[in-house]
Amino acid sequence: MRVLLVNMPWSPIDLPSLALGILRRSVDERTSGHADVLHANLEFTDWITRRTEFTADDYQFYALSSYFMGCGDWVFSSALYDDPEWRVPEFRASMRGKLRDERIRMSEELHRVVPEFVRETAERIVAAGPDVVGFTSTFQQNTAALAAAKYVKRLAPHIKTVMGGANCDAEQGAAGHRNFPFLDFVVRGEGEAAFPQLLTALDEGGDLSAVPGLCHRTPDGTSTANPMSTSPLPPATILPPDYSGYFERLASSVARNWVEPKLVVEGARGCWWGEKHHCTFCGLNGSFMQFRSKSPDVFYEEIMDLARRHRVLDMYVVDNILDMGYLNTVLPRIIESGYDLRLHIEIKANMRRAQLRTLADAGMIYVQPGIESLNSRVLDLMDKGVSGCQNVRMLRDGAETGLSVSWNYLHGFPGETAADYEPVIAQLPALEHLDPPVDLSARIAIERFSPYFNRPELGFTGLRPEEHYRFTYDLPESELYELAYVFEAPERGIGEPTVTSLNDALAAWRKHHTDSRLTHADLGDRIVCVSRRHAFDWGAMELTTPLETAAFRLLDQPHAPAALTRKLAARLPEQLVDEAEVHALLQHWVTLGLVFTDGGQYVHLAPAAVNEDLLRLDFMRHRHAAPAPQETPQAPRDVVHA
């Protein structure tokens, strides 16, 4: 049996498809057939750049940036419905005020021309002579994949069409199969087991009803959905991907000038935190939250084998959360290997500095810790299991250990108030030396599979599919509800004045970040800090008293004033430590932007200095006389202006 797996736009062009890489190996090793992969996303970049002024930024916009507006899916709806003018007025009306005019014009131009690309792709698929063609669908691939399946079925009714991927999980997959009769099968859930079972059943005339999660048709054409598996695949059965052909095709594409390709690796599925505390807004993991990870030996060998085979050191680890056991197993072996890997990975924000240093030493220098907010009360509403001060500590320690921290700021949680945001907004200028969020704050979207979707008592009722589904698909709303992943809901939480204040402060952070700095050098008898931030007029300060140096060292971790006072008293037995004095010192440091406070806790903001800062300190000490000690911590005795 010949199988062709197709990766349609808008799949990222800098990454091979992990799903198709695994399915390809599954077909080759677990069936009598053979699978090839058509990288139609790369084909599209060459096709469209010959016809328009299309750029790498444009592809990024439709693949990722416009996901919650649905622009990428709408572009290919013209091919799905054989109409180059499919719902153009509705799209234009919806996007007016959201997108620049030139972006709207580009979307409409693509909308008119992509049916030709889909037709040519379908002709190429049919010419290859497969028995089965499989389409993966994640994020904004849905209409492109559906349209290609429709055209293939029109040209060659004997070819079996199959669709799977994240957009086909649970009721979404059943709705897709029910509403698009040119799909012979939809695989729901983990495909590397079900897809080979389907192929074997087709090849040998087996029972389709025995394939877990499969959507298929009865002899009279009725769509039938088999029950999904009740347990996730054991990690030992998850095969490594086969990326043969991707890098060769990229090398011959115009996209080679747009991106630095990365390998995609997978060590674990599910989320160990989500098993205990499912973050209220998170729709990841779909049908299976259960956390399972590959053995350290297997994962390490997969990483090394992929790096050697493809001679690529940049890797994207798709795990929703790091298996903490890998810190003592996989990562030390990577460090010892001598490979200069550069890995992207998602972690939990309460990891300690030593753990982060291990990540950095192993090459995991791009981390996504799921910070989402810097206020403890809002984080509690999310069920994140971290505090605002812990998230700030993550940013500080990430900077110190050389990690690039990618994170988002979210708002719109039921129960949040302006009072949760105002103290944080006031302190954001003190954080400008740390990695800012990747964009301005965004109101949360209600995602299928999230607690906010499944549990209306948490605050969201009357959900409707997002508007873009309505001008993309020709389906009644009841079917759109089953097909959709993102939903409209009444706005909750803070109002627009607070959102505006928050985003103004975040925009300033992003603007000033490159030129901002705050570091400290612990010299034993004193601690010296260097600052260059636009909202603070001091350039260097020395902490010289035993109370100051001990307090600063303790504030490496978040502390409440009472706990800090107790620990200071234990460290300074010869000195009377008064909580009022400690509190005054903390407030003074907040005013100087040396400390962040939230939820009754305090943590210092200064990563350890590097050599450049130490040289600057030495230079400044020769230019400025040290200030004389004074009694009250509120006085600026410890400030030297640069």
N, C-alpha and C positions, 0 to 999 in steps of 0.2 A: 504493500500500500504506500502510495506517494502522498506526503503531507506537505503543504506549504503554509507556513506561519507568517502572518503579515503584521507589520508594525506601522500603522497609519499615522499621519499627523494628528494631533500635535504632541506626539511623544518627544521628550527632550532629545536634542541631536547630539549632545555631548556625552550621552550615556547609552550603552547598548541596553536592550530590554532584558531585565532579569527574568521576567515571566517567560518570555519566549526562549531565552537561553536554557532555562530549566526544562521547559516543555520539549525543546529540541532533543535534549539528552534523554528525557523520559521516553520519547517515541523511539529513539534509536536503541535504547537499552532494555525497554520493557515491552516492546511490540516487535512484530516481524516487519514493520514498515521503516521508512526513512523520512526525516523531516529536513527541510530547508527553510531559511528565513529571508523574506523580502523586506528590506529596510526602506519602506515607502516614505517614511519621514525624511530621509536623506534624498530620496528621489524627488520629493516635493521641493526641497530647497533649490535643486538644480532647475527644475521645471519652472518654478515661479520667478526665479531671478532672471530667466531669459525673457520674461514677459513684463515684469514690473520692476520698480525701484525697491524691491523687498530687501530688508536688511536683517542682521542678526538680532537687533533690538525688536524688530517686528515679530520674529519667530518667538522670542522670549515672551512678548506680550500675549500672544495667542496661546502659547503653551502653558504659561503659569500666571502671569500678572493679572490677566483678565478672567481668571477662573470663576470668581463669584459673580461676574457679569455675564458669563456664558458666551463671550464673543467668538471664541474658537469653535464652539459647537454650532453657533448660528451660521458661521461662514460656510460650513459644509452642509447645512440643511437644504441649500439650493440643489445639491446633488441628490440628497435623500428624497426630495419631493419633485425632482425633474423640473424645477422652475427657477431660472436664474434671478427672478425678481421676488422670490419667496419672502413675504412679510417684511419687505424693505421699509415701508412706512412705520411699522410697529417698532422695528429695531431702531430706526432713526429717532423716533419720538422717545424711546426709552433711554437712549444714550446721550441725548441732548442735555448738556449740563454735567454729564459724567466724563465724557471724553472730548478731546480736542477735535475740531472739525476735520483736520487731516487724518486722524485715526478713524473717524467714522467713514470718510471717503475711502480709505484703504480697505476697511472691512467690506464695504459695499462692492469695491472692485474685485476683491478676492471672491466674494459671494457670487459674482457673475461668472468668473472664469473657472472655478474649481470643478464644476461638473465635467469639463474636458479632462482634467487630470484624473478624476475618478474613473472615467470611461477608459482612458489609456491604461491605467493601473489594472482595471478588470481584464482588459484584453491581454495584458502581459501575464496575468495570473492564469487565465484560461489557456494561453499558449504554452505555459509550462506543463500542462497536463496533469495536475494533481487529482487525486481521488477525493481528498478532503482539504479544504482551506480553512484555516483558523485565524480569527481576528482577536487581538487583545484590546481591551478598552479600559483605560484609566484616565482620570481627569477629563480633559477635553478631546478625547479620541472618539467619543461615542457616535456622533453623526457621520464622521469620516469612515469609521469602521462599518456602520450600518449601510451607508451608501455604497461602499465597495462590495459588500456582501450582496446587496440588491442587484448591482450591475453584473456581478459574476453569475448569479442565479439566472438572470435574464439571458446572458450569453450561453450559459452551459448548465441547464437544469439538472444534469446528472451529477455535477460536483456537489458534494455535501458541504454545507456552510456551517461553521461553528463559531460561537463567540464566547469569550470569557474575560476574566479580569475583575478589578475592583468595582467597576460600574455594573457588574452582573451578579453581585452578591445578593443572596436571599430574595426578597420580593422584587428588587430591581431587575434581577435576571429573569424572573418569571414574567414580569410585565413586558420586558423587551421581547421575549419569545412570543408572548401572547399577541402583541401588537404588530409584529413585523414578520409576516408569514414566509419571507424569503430566508429567514434563519431556520435551518433544519434543527439545530441543537444550540442550547446555551448551557455552559458548564458553570455551576455556581459553587463557590467555595474554593478549596485548594485543588488546583487543576492537575497537578502532576500525578495524582492517583486516578482521578475520574477520567481525564482525557485518554490515557492509554487504555483504560477499561472500555471507553466508548469505541475507540479504534478497533480493539479486539472483537467487540460485539458486532461491529459493522463488517469486519473481515470474515468472521466465523458464523454470522447469523445468530448471535447471542441475544440474551434478554436485556433490552434497553432499560427496563424498569428496575434492574438490579444495580444500575450505576448511580451512586449517591449524588443527589443534588441536580441530576441531569434534567433539563427541560427538553421534551421531545414531542412528537405528534402521533396521535393515534391514526389508524388507517383513514378515518373520515376527516382528518386535518385538525382535530381538536388539540389544543396545547395542553400538555400534561407535565407537571413538575414533580419529580421524585423527591421524597423527603431528603433533606440534607443530612450529611454525616453528623452524628452527635458528639464526635470527639475529633480533635485536631490530629494532623499527622505527627507521628513521633519524629523528633529531629534526625534520627539516624536514617530515616527514609527520604529526607530532603536532599536531592541531588545537587551537585555543583553545576553552574551554568556552562553552556557551550556557546561562546561568543564568536565562533568562526565566521569570518566574512564581514563583521561590522567594521573593524578598523581598516580593512582593505577598501571597503566601500566609502568610508569617510575620507580616506586619503585621496580619492578621485572626485570628491564632491566640493562644490564651492564652500560648503560648511567647514571644510578644513581650515579656512581662514577666519572662521568665526569663533571657534571654541578650542579649548584644550580638553581632549577626551579623557574620561575617567572610566575606570572599571567599577562595576557594581558588585558588591559582595554582601552575603547574608549570613550572620551568625545565629540569629534568634528570631522567633516570631512571637507575637503577643506582647503583653506588657505586665511585668510582675507588680508594678504599682497599681495598674488598672484592675488587676484581679482583686485587690483589696479595697481600692478607692478609685473608682472610675471617674476621672475628671469630668465635670458636669457638661462641658461643651464639646468634648472630644468624641468624634465619630470613627476614629481609626480602629482597625482590627475587625470591624464588621462582625461576622458570625463567631469568631474565635478569639477571645481575649486571653485564653490560657497561655502563659509564658512557657516557652521551651527553647532550648539552645543546643547547638551542636557541641559535640565534645571538643575540648580545647585543641586536641591533636588534629581533628578533622578540619576545624576552622582555620587553624594556622596553616596547614598544608594547602587548603584551598586558596588562601591569600597569596602564599608564596608561588604556587603553581600558576595562578593567573598573572602575577607580576612577571614571572619568567617567560611565560608563553607569549604574552602580548607586549612585553617590554614597556609597560605603563606602570608608573608609581603612584599616580593619583587614584584614589579609590573612594567611592561613596558607600558607606555602610548603611544599609537600609533598615536596620533594626530600630524598632520604635523606642527602645531603651537598652542601654548597655547591660549585658550580663556582668554583674560586679565580680563574679569569679574570674573573668578574663583578665582582671587587673593583676592577678597573681599567676596566671597560666599563659595565656596567649600573648599578652603585651610584653612581658619580659623576654620571650623568645623572639618577638619582632625586634626589640631593642638589640638583642645579641646578634641578630641576623646580619646587621650591617646595611640592610636595605633602607634607603632614604625615602620611606613611604610618606605620603601626605594623605591622611584619611579624614573624612567627614563622618561624624557620628552624633547620635542623639543621646543625651545623658540626663540624669536628674540633677537639679540645681543645688542640692545640698552636699555634693561631693566636696571633700576636703582638699587642701592645697597639695598634699603629698600624692593624693590620687590623681589630681589634675596634672601634676608634674610627670607621673607615669604615662598618662595619655600623651602629653607633649613629647616625651622622650621616644615614644613608640611611633610618633608621626601623626597622631590623631589631633591635628592642630586646628581643625575646624569643628567646633562643637555647637550643638543646639540643645541648650538645657531646659527649654520649655519654661522660661521665666514668666512671661505673660503679664505680670504686675509687680509693683514694688510696695504694695500695701497688704499687710497681713490679713486684714478683715476680708478684702476682696479675694485674696488667695484662698481663704477658708471657704468662701462661697463657691469657688471652683473645685474644692476638695483636692488642692494641689499637694498638701503635706509639707509645705515650706513656708517660711516667713519672709516678709519684705527685706529684713536685714540679711537673711541667708541669701536671697537673690542678689543683693548688692555685694555681699562677700564673694559670690560666684563671679561677678563682673570684675571685682578687684583682683581676685586670685587668678582669674583667667588672664588678665593683663600681665600679672607678675610672672606667670609660667609660660607666656608666649602663645596662648591660645586665642584664636579668633572666635568670639562668642556671637552667634547669630540668634536673635530673639525678636519676639513681637510684643507689643503692648496692646492688650485687649481691654475693652470696656463694654458695658451694657448688661451686667449681671443683675438679676433680680435681687433686690435688697441693698445694693450699693447706693451710696449717697455722695454728695459733693464733699462732705466732711472726710470721706475716705481718700479723696484725691488732693485736696488743697494742701495739706502738709507735704505730700510728696512733690507736688508741682513746685512748691517754694524751695525745695532742696535740689531740684534737678540741675541747676547751674553748678553745684558742687561735684556732679558726676561726669562732667563733660570730658574728662580725661579717660573715661572708661568707654567700652564699646556701646554706642547707642543702639536702639532698636533699628531693624532694617527699614522701617517706614514709620509713618505717623500712626497714632493709635487707631485701631479699627474696632467697630462694633461687632460683637460676636455674631457669627452665622449659626443657625440651628442646623446641625448635621444629622442625617439618619444614623442610627445606632448609638447616638449620644444619650446620656441620661436626660438632657433637656428635651430631646425628641420623644423618648420612651416614657417619661414621667411628667405629665403635665402639672402635677402638684408642685413641681419645682419652680413654676412661674410662667411657662409658655403654653398657651392654648390657642386654638383657632389657627393652627399652622396651615399654610398654603405653599405649594411649590413656588420657588422663586420665579419672578416675572419672566426671566429669560427662557424658561422651559415653555412658557405659553406662546412666545413668538418663534420658537425653534421647532416644536413638534405639533403635528396636526392630530392631537389626541384630546379626549375629554379630560377634565381636571381630575376625575377619579383615577384615571390611568396615569396621568402625570404624577399624581401623589405617590403611586407605587414605583414609578420610574425614577423619580427625583432623588437627589442626595442632599440638596440644600433647600431650606425652607424659609419663607417669609414669616415673621412673627411680630407682634406689637413690640415696640421699643421698650426696654426696661432699663432701670438704672439711671445713670446721670443724664442730665439734659445738655443741650447744645452749648450753653455758656461755659460749663465745666469742660466739655469736650474741646471747645475752642482754646481754653486756657491750657489744657494739657498738650494739645497739638502745637500750640505756639512754643511752649517750653521744649517739647521734643524736637521741633524744627531748629531751635537755637542750639540744642545739644548737637544735633547732626552737623550744623554749620560750623560750630567752634571745635568739634572733636579733634580734628587733625592738628590744631595748634595748641591744644590744651595738655597740661601735664600736672600731675601731683605724685610725688614719690617720697619715700623716707629712707634714711640710712641709720641703722641702729649701731652706734659706736661704743656701746657699753655704758659709759658714764653719762651719755646724752643721746638723744635722738634728734636728727636734723631732717627737716622736711623742706622740699622745694615745690613751689606751686607756680603754674602759669595758666590761669583760667580767667576768662574775661570778667567775671562778676566779683573777683577778689583782688584786692590791691596789694597783697603781700607776696613777696617772692621767695623768702626763706624764713624759717623759724627754728629755734632750738628748744627742745624740751629737756630741762636740766635737773629739775627737782626729782627726788625719789618718787613722789606721788605721781608726777606727770609721766615719767618713764614707765613706771609699773602699770599705770592705768592704760597707757597707749598699748603696751604689750598685751595686756589682757583683752583689749578691744580688738585684737586680731579675730576674736570670735564675738558674736553678739552677746551683750550682757544687759540686764536690767540694772538700774542704779543700786538697788539694795544688794543684789548678788555681787556687783562690782565692789561695793563698799566692804562686804564681808571678806572677799578675796584680798583686797588691798590691805585690810587690817591684819590678815594672816601673813602677808608678805612684808609688811612694815611694822613689826611688833613694837618698835621703839617710838613710833609716831602715832599720835591720836588721829584716827581717820574718821572724819565726820561725814555722814551721808549728804548733808546740805552742801558741804564743800565739794564733794564729788559731783553732785548734781550741777552745781554752778560751773565747775570745770567742763562738764559735758556740754552744757548749754553754750559756753564760750567756744568750744571746739566746733559745735554745730554752726555758730555764727561765722567762724573762719572757714567753713567748708572742709574741715578735717575729719568730721564724723557725720554719719547718717543716722537718723533715728526714725523708728516706726514701731508702733505697737508696744511702746514702753521699753524698747530695747535700743541699744546703740552699738555701732560697729565703725571702726576707722576705715578710711577710704584710700589710704596711700599704699600702693604696691611698693615693694622693696626697690631701692634705687639700683640702676645699672651704672656702669663706669662713667657714662656721659654726665649723669647727674652728680656723681661724686666729684668730678672735675669742676663742674659748675659751682658746687658748694665751696670747694677750696678757693676758687676764684673770688666768690662773693665774700668769703670770710676775710680775705685780704683787703677787700674794698670797704667793708663796713665793720665798724666796731660792734662787738656783741652788746646787746642791751643789758642794762643793769637789772638784776632780779627785783621783783616787786611782790607785794603780798597777795593782792586779789587776782584770782584767775581771769576776771573780766577784763583787766587792763591789757593793752597790747604790748606787754613787755617782751613777748617772745616773737615779735614780728620784725623782720628786716625787709624793707621795700627794695625791690629789684629795679 
